[in-house]
C-alpha cells in the first residue's frame, strides 16, 4: 500500500478534498501544514495524532510546517458550547514558546527540513480594512453559517470575533501557499470546515490552477466518547512539569484491550507488520499487555526521553512487584500521587489509621488484616495491631505509605 493508503489503514483519514489527486501529488515532495492554537502553555495527548502525522509526512520526505496560532490563539476556534476566554498577547507569546519546545521533540526542524511558524508574524500586521477587502469579500455569510462550527452555536449565540476565525485560518493557508508553496493542510475532523474555507480562498484568489488539498483524521476520544481538550478535566500533558513520565507511561499501559489497537495504529511509528503482531498478542495473550507496553514505551521516549522512560518503568515495577524502599522520596510521591490520601494530626495506632483512611470498615476488620500479614507500613509488613504510625518514621517526616495486599496503596500525611 502507498503512504496515503497506509494512513487510511491506520484510521487516519476522515475527509479529503481529493483523495486520488492527493495520492498523485504525494509522489513528489509536498509542503504540509497543521496549526496548533496556543490557548494553553502545553499541548496534550489529544494533539499527538496531528503531531505524529507531521512526523509521518516528514519521514516520507515531505516538508511539514507546524504553525503556532499566535494571532488566532487570541481569538480561539469556536467551541460547540460557549465563547472562549480571550487571553493576552503576553500569555499567547509565552504559550507559543512552550509549544515550540514540545514540537521539537517530534519533528526535525534542522536545515529547513521543517518550519515552525507563528501566524502573528503576518496576521498581527493586518489592518481591519485589509481584512475586510482582501479576505472578507470572498466569504459568503450564508455559507459560513452552514458550517458545523458556527451552526452549532447559532442557538446559544456566537460573537463576531469567533465568527471570523475561519477567515483568519483561511488567510493563514493562503499566506503559506504564496510564500512556502504549501499545498496540503491536515487537521482533526473538527477542522474540516476551516480546511475547505482555506482551499476555497486560495482558489478564488489564485484561480483554478492553484491546486491544494485538505485532509482530516478522526479525533482521538476518551472511552466515553468525549474528546481530549484543555477544558475537559484532568489531562495528560506533553509538558513534563505538568504530567510526569510515570503518569504518562501509565496512561498508555492502562488503556483497555478494546481501545489499544486504534491508538496503536494512529500514534505508533511502528510498521504495519509490527502492529499486526501486536494485534495478535491482544487476542492470544492479553494478560501480557504487549500492545499497551509497546505504545507506552514508544511515546514516553518521545516526550520524556530515555531517562523518563527508565524512571517510569522503575516506579511501575517497584510499586507492583518490588520494595518501595528502592525508590527515592520523589519517585514515591510521583508514583503514588493519585492514591487515596488521609491526613492525621498526630501518631496513631495502625488499627485506627486503617479505620480513618477507610482501608478497613471496622476495627475488627483492621485487626484481622494486620494479623493476617496483609498490611505493610513503608514497605515493612506489620502484624502488631497496636503498632503506632508516627511522623518520626514517615518518609521525609511527611508521608507514610500503607500497602494492603499486593497492589493497594494508601497515603497517610501528617498535618
C-alpha positions in Angstrom: 0.0 0.0 0.0 1.2 3.6 -0.6 1.6 6.2 2.1 -2.0 7.5 1.8 -3.5 4.0 1.8 -1.5 3.2 4.9 -2.9 6.3 6.6 -6.3 5.0 5.7 -5.5 1.6 7.2 -4.3 3.3 10.4 -7.6 5.1 10.7 -6.0 8.5 10.0 -8.3 9.6 7.1 -11.8 11.0 7.7 -12.4 13.5 4.9 -10.3 14.6 1.9 -10.9 17.2 -0.7 -9.5 15.0 -3.4 -8.1 11.6 -2.3 -6.9 10.4 -5.7 -5.4 13.8 -6.5 -3.6 13.8 -3.3 -2.2 10.3 -3.9 -0.7 11.6 -7.1 0.6 14.8 -5.5 2.4 12.8 -2.8 4.5 11.1 -5.4 6.6 14.3 -5.3 7.7 16.4 -2.4 4.9 18.3 -0.7 4.8 21.0 2.0 2.1 20.2 4.5 0.9 22.2 7.5 -1.0 21.8 10.7 -2.0 24.5 13.1 -1.8 24.5 16.9 -3.7 27.1 18.9 -1.6 28.3 21.9 -4.5 28.7 24.3 -2.5 26.8 27.0 1.2 26.6 27.7 1.3 22.9 26.8 -0.1 20.5 24.2 -1.7 17.3 25.4 -2.2 13.8 24.1 -5.3 14.9 22.1 -2.8 16.8 19.9 -0.5 13.8 19.4 -2.3 12.4 16.4 -1.6 15.5 14.3 1.9 15.9 15.6 2.7 12.3 14.7 1.1 12.9 11.3 3.5 15.7 10.6 6.3 13.3 11.7 5.0 10.7 9.2 5.0 13.2 6.4 8.5 14.3 7.2 9.7 10.7 7.3 8.2 10.3 3.8 10.4 13.1 2.5 7.8 15.9 2.7 8.3 19.2 4.5 6.0 19.8 7.4 5.0 23.3 8.8 3.9 23.4 12.4 2.0 26.6 12.7 1.5 28.2 16.2 -1.5 30.4 16.2 0.0 33.4 18.0 -2.8 35.5 16.4 -5.7 33.1 16.0 -5.0 31.9 19.6 -6.0 35.4 20.8 -9.5 34.7 19.3 -9.9 30.9 19.6 -11.5 28.4 17.4 -15.3 28.3 18.2 -16.2 25.7 20.7 -19.5 23.9 20.3 -20.9 25.3 23.6 -19.6 28.7 24.6 -17.2 31.6 23.9 -13.6 31.1 24.8 -11.9 33.4 27.3 -9.7 36.0 25.5 -6.1 35.7 26.5 -3.5 38.4 26.4 -0.7 38.8 23.9 1.9 38.1 26.6 0.1 34.8 27.5 0.0 33.8 23.9 3.6 34.6 23.3 4.6 32.5 26.4 2.4 29.6 25.3 3.9 29.7 21.8 7.4 29.4 23.1 6.4 26.4 25.3 4.7 24.7 22.4 7.7 25.2 20.1 9.9 23.3 22.6 7.4 20.4 22.7 7.1 20.1 18.9 10.9 19.9 18.6 10.8 16.5 20.3 8.8 15.1 17.4 9.8 17.0 14.3 13.3 17.7 12.9 13.5 21.5 12.2 17.2 21.5 11.3 18.3 22.7 7.9 14.7 23.7 6.9 13.6 20.1 6.9 10.5 21.5 8.7 9.3 25.0 9.5 8.0 26.3 12.8 6.0 29.5 12.2 3.8 31.9 14.2 0.9 33.4 12.4 1.1 36.6 14.5 4.0 37.5 12.2 1.6 38.2 9.4 -1.9 38.4 10.9 -0.6 40.7 13.6 0.1 43.4 11.0 -3.2 43.0 9.2 -5.4 46.2 9.3 -9.2 46.0 9.6 -9.7 47.4 6.1 -7.3 44.9 4.6 -9.0 42.1 6.4 -12.4 43.2 5.0 -11.2 44.0 1.5 -8.7 41.2 0.8 -10.3 38.3 2.6 -13.8 39.1 3.9 -15.1 39.9 0.4 -14.6 36.2 -0.6 -16.7 34.8 2.2 -20.5 34.4 1.9 -22.2 34.7 5.3 -24.9 32.2 4.4 -22.2 29.7 3.5 -20.3 30.3 6.7 -23.4 29.9 8.9 -24.0 26.5 7.4 -20.6 25.2 8.7 -20.8 22.9 11.7 -18.5 25.0 13.9 -20.8 28.0 13.5 -24.2 26.5 13.0 -23.9 24.6 16.3 -23.6 27.9 18.1 -26.4 29.8 16.5 -28.9 28.8 19.2 -26.7 29.9 22.1 -25.1 32.8 20.2 -21.6 33.4 18.7 -19.6 36.7 18.7 -18.4 38.3 15.5 -14.9 37.7 16.9 -15.2 33.9 16.8 -17.4 34.0 13.7 -14.3 35.4 11.8 -11.9 32.7 13.0 -12.4 30.6 9.9 -11.5 33.6 7.7 -8.2 34.1 9.6 -7.3 30.4 9.3 -8.0 30.6 5.6 -5.8 33.6 5.4 -3.0 31.5 7.0 -3.1 28.9 4.4 -3.2 31.5 1.6 0.0 33.0 3.1 1.7 29.7 3.5 0.7 28.8 -0.1 2.1 32.0 -1.5 5.3 32.1 0.5 6.2 28.4 1.0 4.2 26.6 -1.7 2.2 24.8 1.0 -0.4 22.7 -0.9 -1.6 20.5 1.9 -3.3 21.2 5.2 -4.0 18.4 7.7 -6.2 18.6 10.8 -8.7 16.8 13.1 -12.2 16.2 11.7 -13.5 19.2 13.6 -11.3 21.4 11.3 -12.9 20.2 8.1 -14.9 23.5 7.6 -11.7 25.6 8.1 -9.7 23.5 5.7 -12.4 23.9 3.0 -12.6 27.6 3.6 -8.8 27.9 3.1 -8.8 25.9 -0.1 -11.7 27.9 -1.4 -9.9 31.2 -0.7 -6.7 30.1 -2.4 -8.7 29.1 -5.5 -10.7 32.3 -5.6 -7.6 34.5 -5.4 -5.2 32.4 -7.5 -7.6 30.7 -9.9 -8.2 27.1 -10.6 -4.5 26.5 -11.3 -3.9 26.7 -7.6 -4.5 23.0 -6.7 -4.4 22.4 -2.9 -5.6 19.6 -0.7 -7.1 19.3 2.7 -7.3 16.0 4.7 -8.7 15.3 8.2 -8.4 12.5 10.6 -11.0 11.3 13.2 -10.4 12.9 16.6 -8.9 10.8 19.4 -11.5 10.4 22.0 -11.7 9.0 25.6 -13.5 5.8 26.5 -16.8 7.7 27.0 -16.6 9.3 23.5 -15.6 12.8 24.7 -12.5 14.4 23.1 -9.3 15.3 24.8 -9.2 19.0 25.5 -7.7 21.6 27.7 -11.1 22.3 29.3 -12.1 18.6 29.6 -10.9 18.0 33.2 -7.6 16.2 34.0 -5.4 15.9 31.0 -2.3 14.1 30.0 0.0 16.9 29.0 3.2 16.9 26.9 4.9 19.2 29.4 6.9 17.0 31.8 6.3 19.6 34.5 2.5 19.0 34.2 2.4 15.3 33.7 5.3 13.1 35.0 6.9 10.4 32.9 5.3 7.8 35.2 1.8 9.2 34.8 2.3 9.5 31.1 3.6 5.9 30.8 0.8 4.5 33.0 -1.9 6.2 30.9 -0.9 4.1 27.9 -0.3 0.9 29.9 -3.8 1.1 31.3 -5.6 1.6 28.0 -8.2 -1.2 27.6 -7.8 -4.0 25.1 -10.8 -2.7 23.2 -9.2 0.7 22.8 -5.5 0.0 22.3 -5.4 -1.1 18.7 -6.9 2.1 17.2 -4.4 4.1 19.3 -1.5 1.9 18.3 -2.4 2.3 14.6 -2.8 6.1 14.8 0.1 7.0 17.1 2.8 4.4 16.7 5.5 4.8 14.1 6.0 1.0 14.0 5.4 -0.8 10.7 2.1 -2.3 9.6 3.5 -5.8 10.1 4.8 -5.0 13.6 1.4 -3.6 14.6 -0.3 -6.7 13.2 1.9 -8.9 15.5 0.9 -6.7 18.5 -2.8 -7.0 17.4 -2.5 -10.8 17.5 -0.9 -10.6 21.0 -4.1 -8.8 22.2 -6.0 -11.9 21.2 -3.6 -14.6 22.2 -2.0 -13.3 25.4 -3.9 -10.2 26.6 -2.6 -10.5 30.1 0.9 -9.6 28.9 -0.4 -6.2 27.6 2.3 -6.2 24.9 0.5 -3.7 22.8 -0.1 -1.3 25.6 3.5 -1.5 26.9 4.9 -1.1 23.4 3.0 2.1 22.7 3.8 3.4 26.2 7.5 2.9 25.7 7.5 4.4 22.3 5.6 7.6 23.2 7.2 8.1 26.6 10.7 8.1 25.0 9.5 10.8 22.5 8.0 13.0 25.2 10.2 12.3 28.2 13.4 10.8 26.8 15.1 7.5 27.7 15.7 8.7 31.3 12.0 9.5 31.7 11.0 6.0 30.4 13.6 4.3 32.7 12.1 6.2 35.7 8.6 5.3 34.7 9.4 1.6 34.3 11.4 1.6 37.6 8.5 3.1 39.6 6.0 0.8 37.9 7.9 -2.4 38.6 8.7 -1.4 42.1 5.2 -0.5 43.1 3.7 -3.7 41.7 6.5 -6.2 42.3 9.3 -4.8 44.4 10.3 -3.0 47.6 9.0 0.6 47.8 12.2 1.5 49.7 14.1 1.1 46.4 12.5 4.3 45.3 13.6 7.8 46.2 11.2 10.0 48.1 10.4 12.0 44.9 9.8 8.8 43.0 7.4 7.6 45.7 5.5 10.9 45.6 5.2 10.7 41.8 4.1 7.0 41.8 1.5 7.5 44.5 0.3 11.0 43.6 -3.2 9.6 42.7 -3.6 7.2 45.6 -6.2 7.8 48.3 -4.8 10.2 50.9 -5.7 10.7 54.5 -4.4 13.4 56.8 -3.8 12.8 60.5 -2.7 15.2 63.3 -0.5 13.0 65.4 0.8 9.5 66.0 -2.0 6.9 65.7 -2.2 3.2 66.1 -2.2 1.3 62.8 -5.7 -0.1 63.6 -7.1 3.4 63.8 -5.2 4.5 60.7 -6.8 1.7 58.7 -10.2 2.8 60.0 -9.7 6.6 59.4 -8.4 6.0 55.9 -11.3 3.7 55.1 -8.9 0.8 54.3 -11.0 -1.1 56.8 -14.6 -0.9 57.6 -14.3 -1.7 61.3 -11.6 -2.1 64.0 -12.2 -5.8 63.9 -11.6 -5.9 60.2 -8.5 -3.8 60.6 -7.1 -6.2 63.3 -7.8 -9.2 61.1 -6.0 -7.6 58.1 -2.9 -6.8 60.3 -2.7 -10.2 61.9 -3.2 -11.9 58.6 0.0 -10.3 57.4 -1.8 -8.3 54.7 -0.6 -4.8 55.8 2.8 -3.1 55.2 3.9 0.2 56.5 6.6 1.9 54.5 7.5 -1.4 52.9 7.6 -3.4 56.1 4.9 -6.0 56.9 3.3 -5.3 60.3 1.4 -7.9 62.4 1.0 -5.9 65.6 -2.4 -4.1 65.6 -1.1 -1.7 68.3 1.8 -0.6 66.1 2.0 3.2 66.1 2.1 5.2 62.9 4.4 8.1 63.7 5.6 11.2 61.9 9.1 10.4 63.0 9.1 7.2 60.9 7.5 8.8 57.9 9.3 9.4 54.6 10.9 12.8 54.9 8.8 13.2 58.1 5.9 13.9 55.8 4.3 10.8 54.4 3.7 7.2 55.4 2.7 4.6 52.9 0.2 1.8 53.8 0.0 -1.2 51.4 -2.9 -3.6 51.6 -2.4 -6.9 49.9 -0.2 -6.8 46.8 -1.3 -3.7 44.9 -3.4 -1.4 47.0 -1.5 1.7 48.3 -2.8 4.4 50.6 -1.0 7.6 51.6 -1.0 9.0 55.1 0.1 12.6 55.5 0.8 14.3 58.8 -0.7 17.8 59.3 
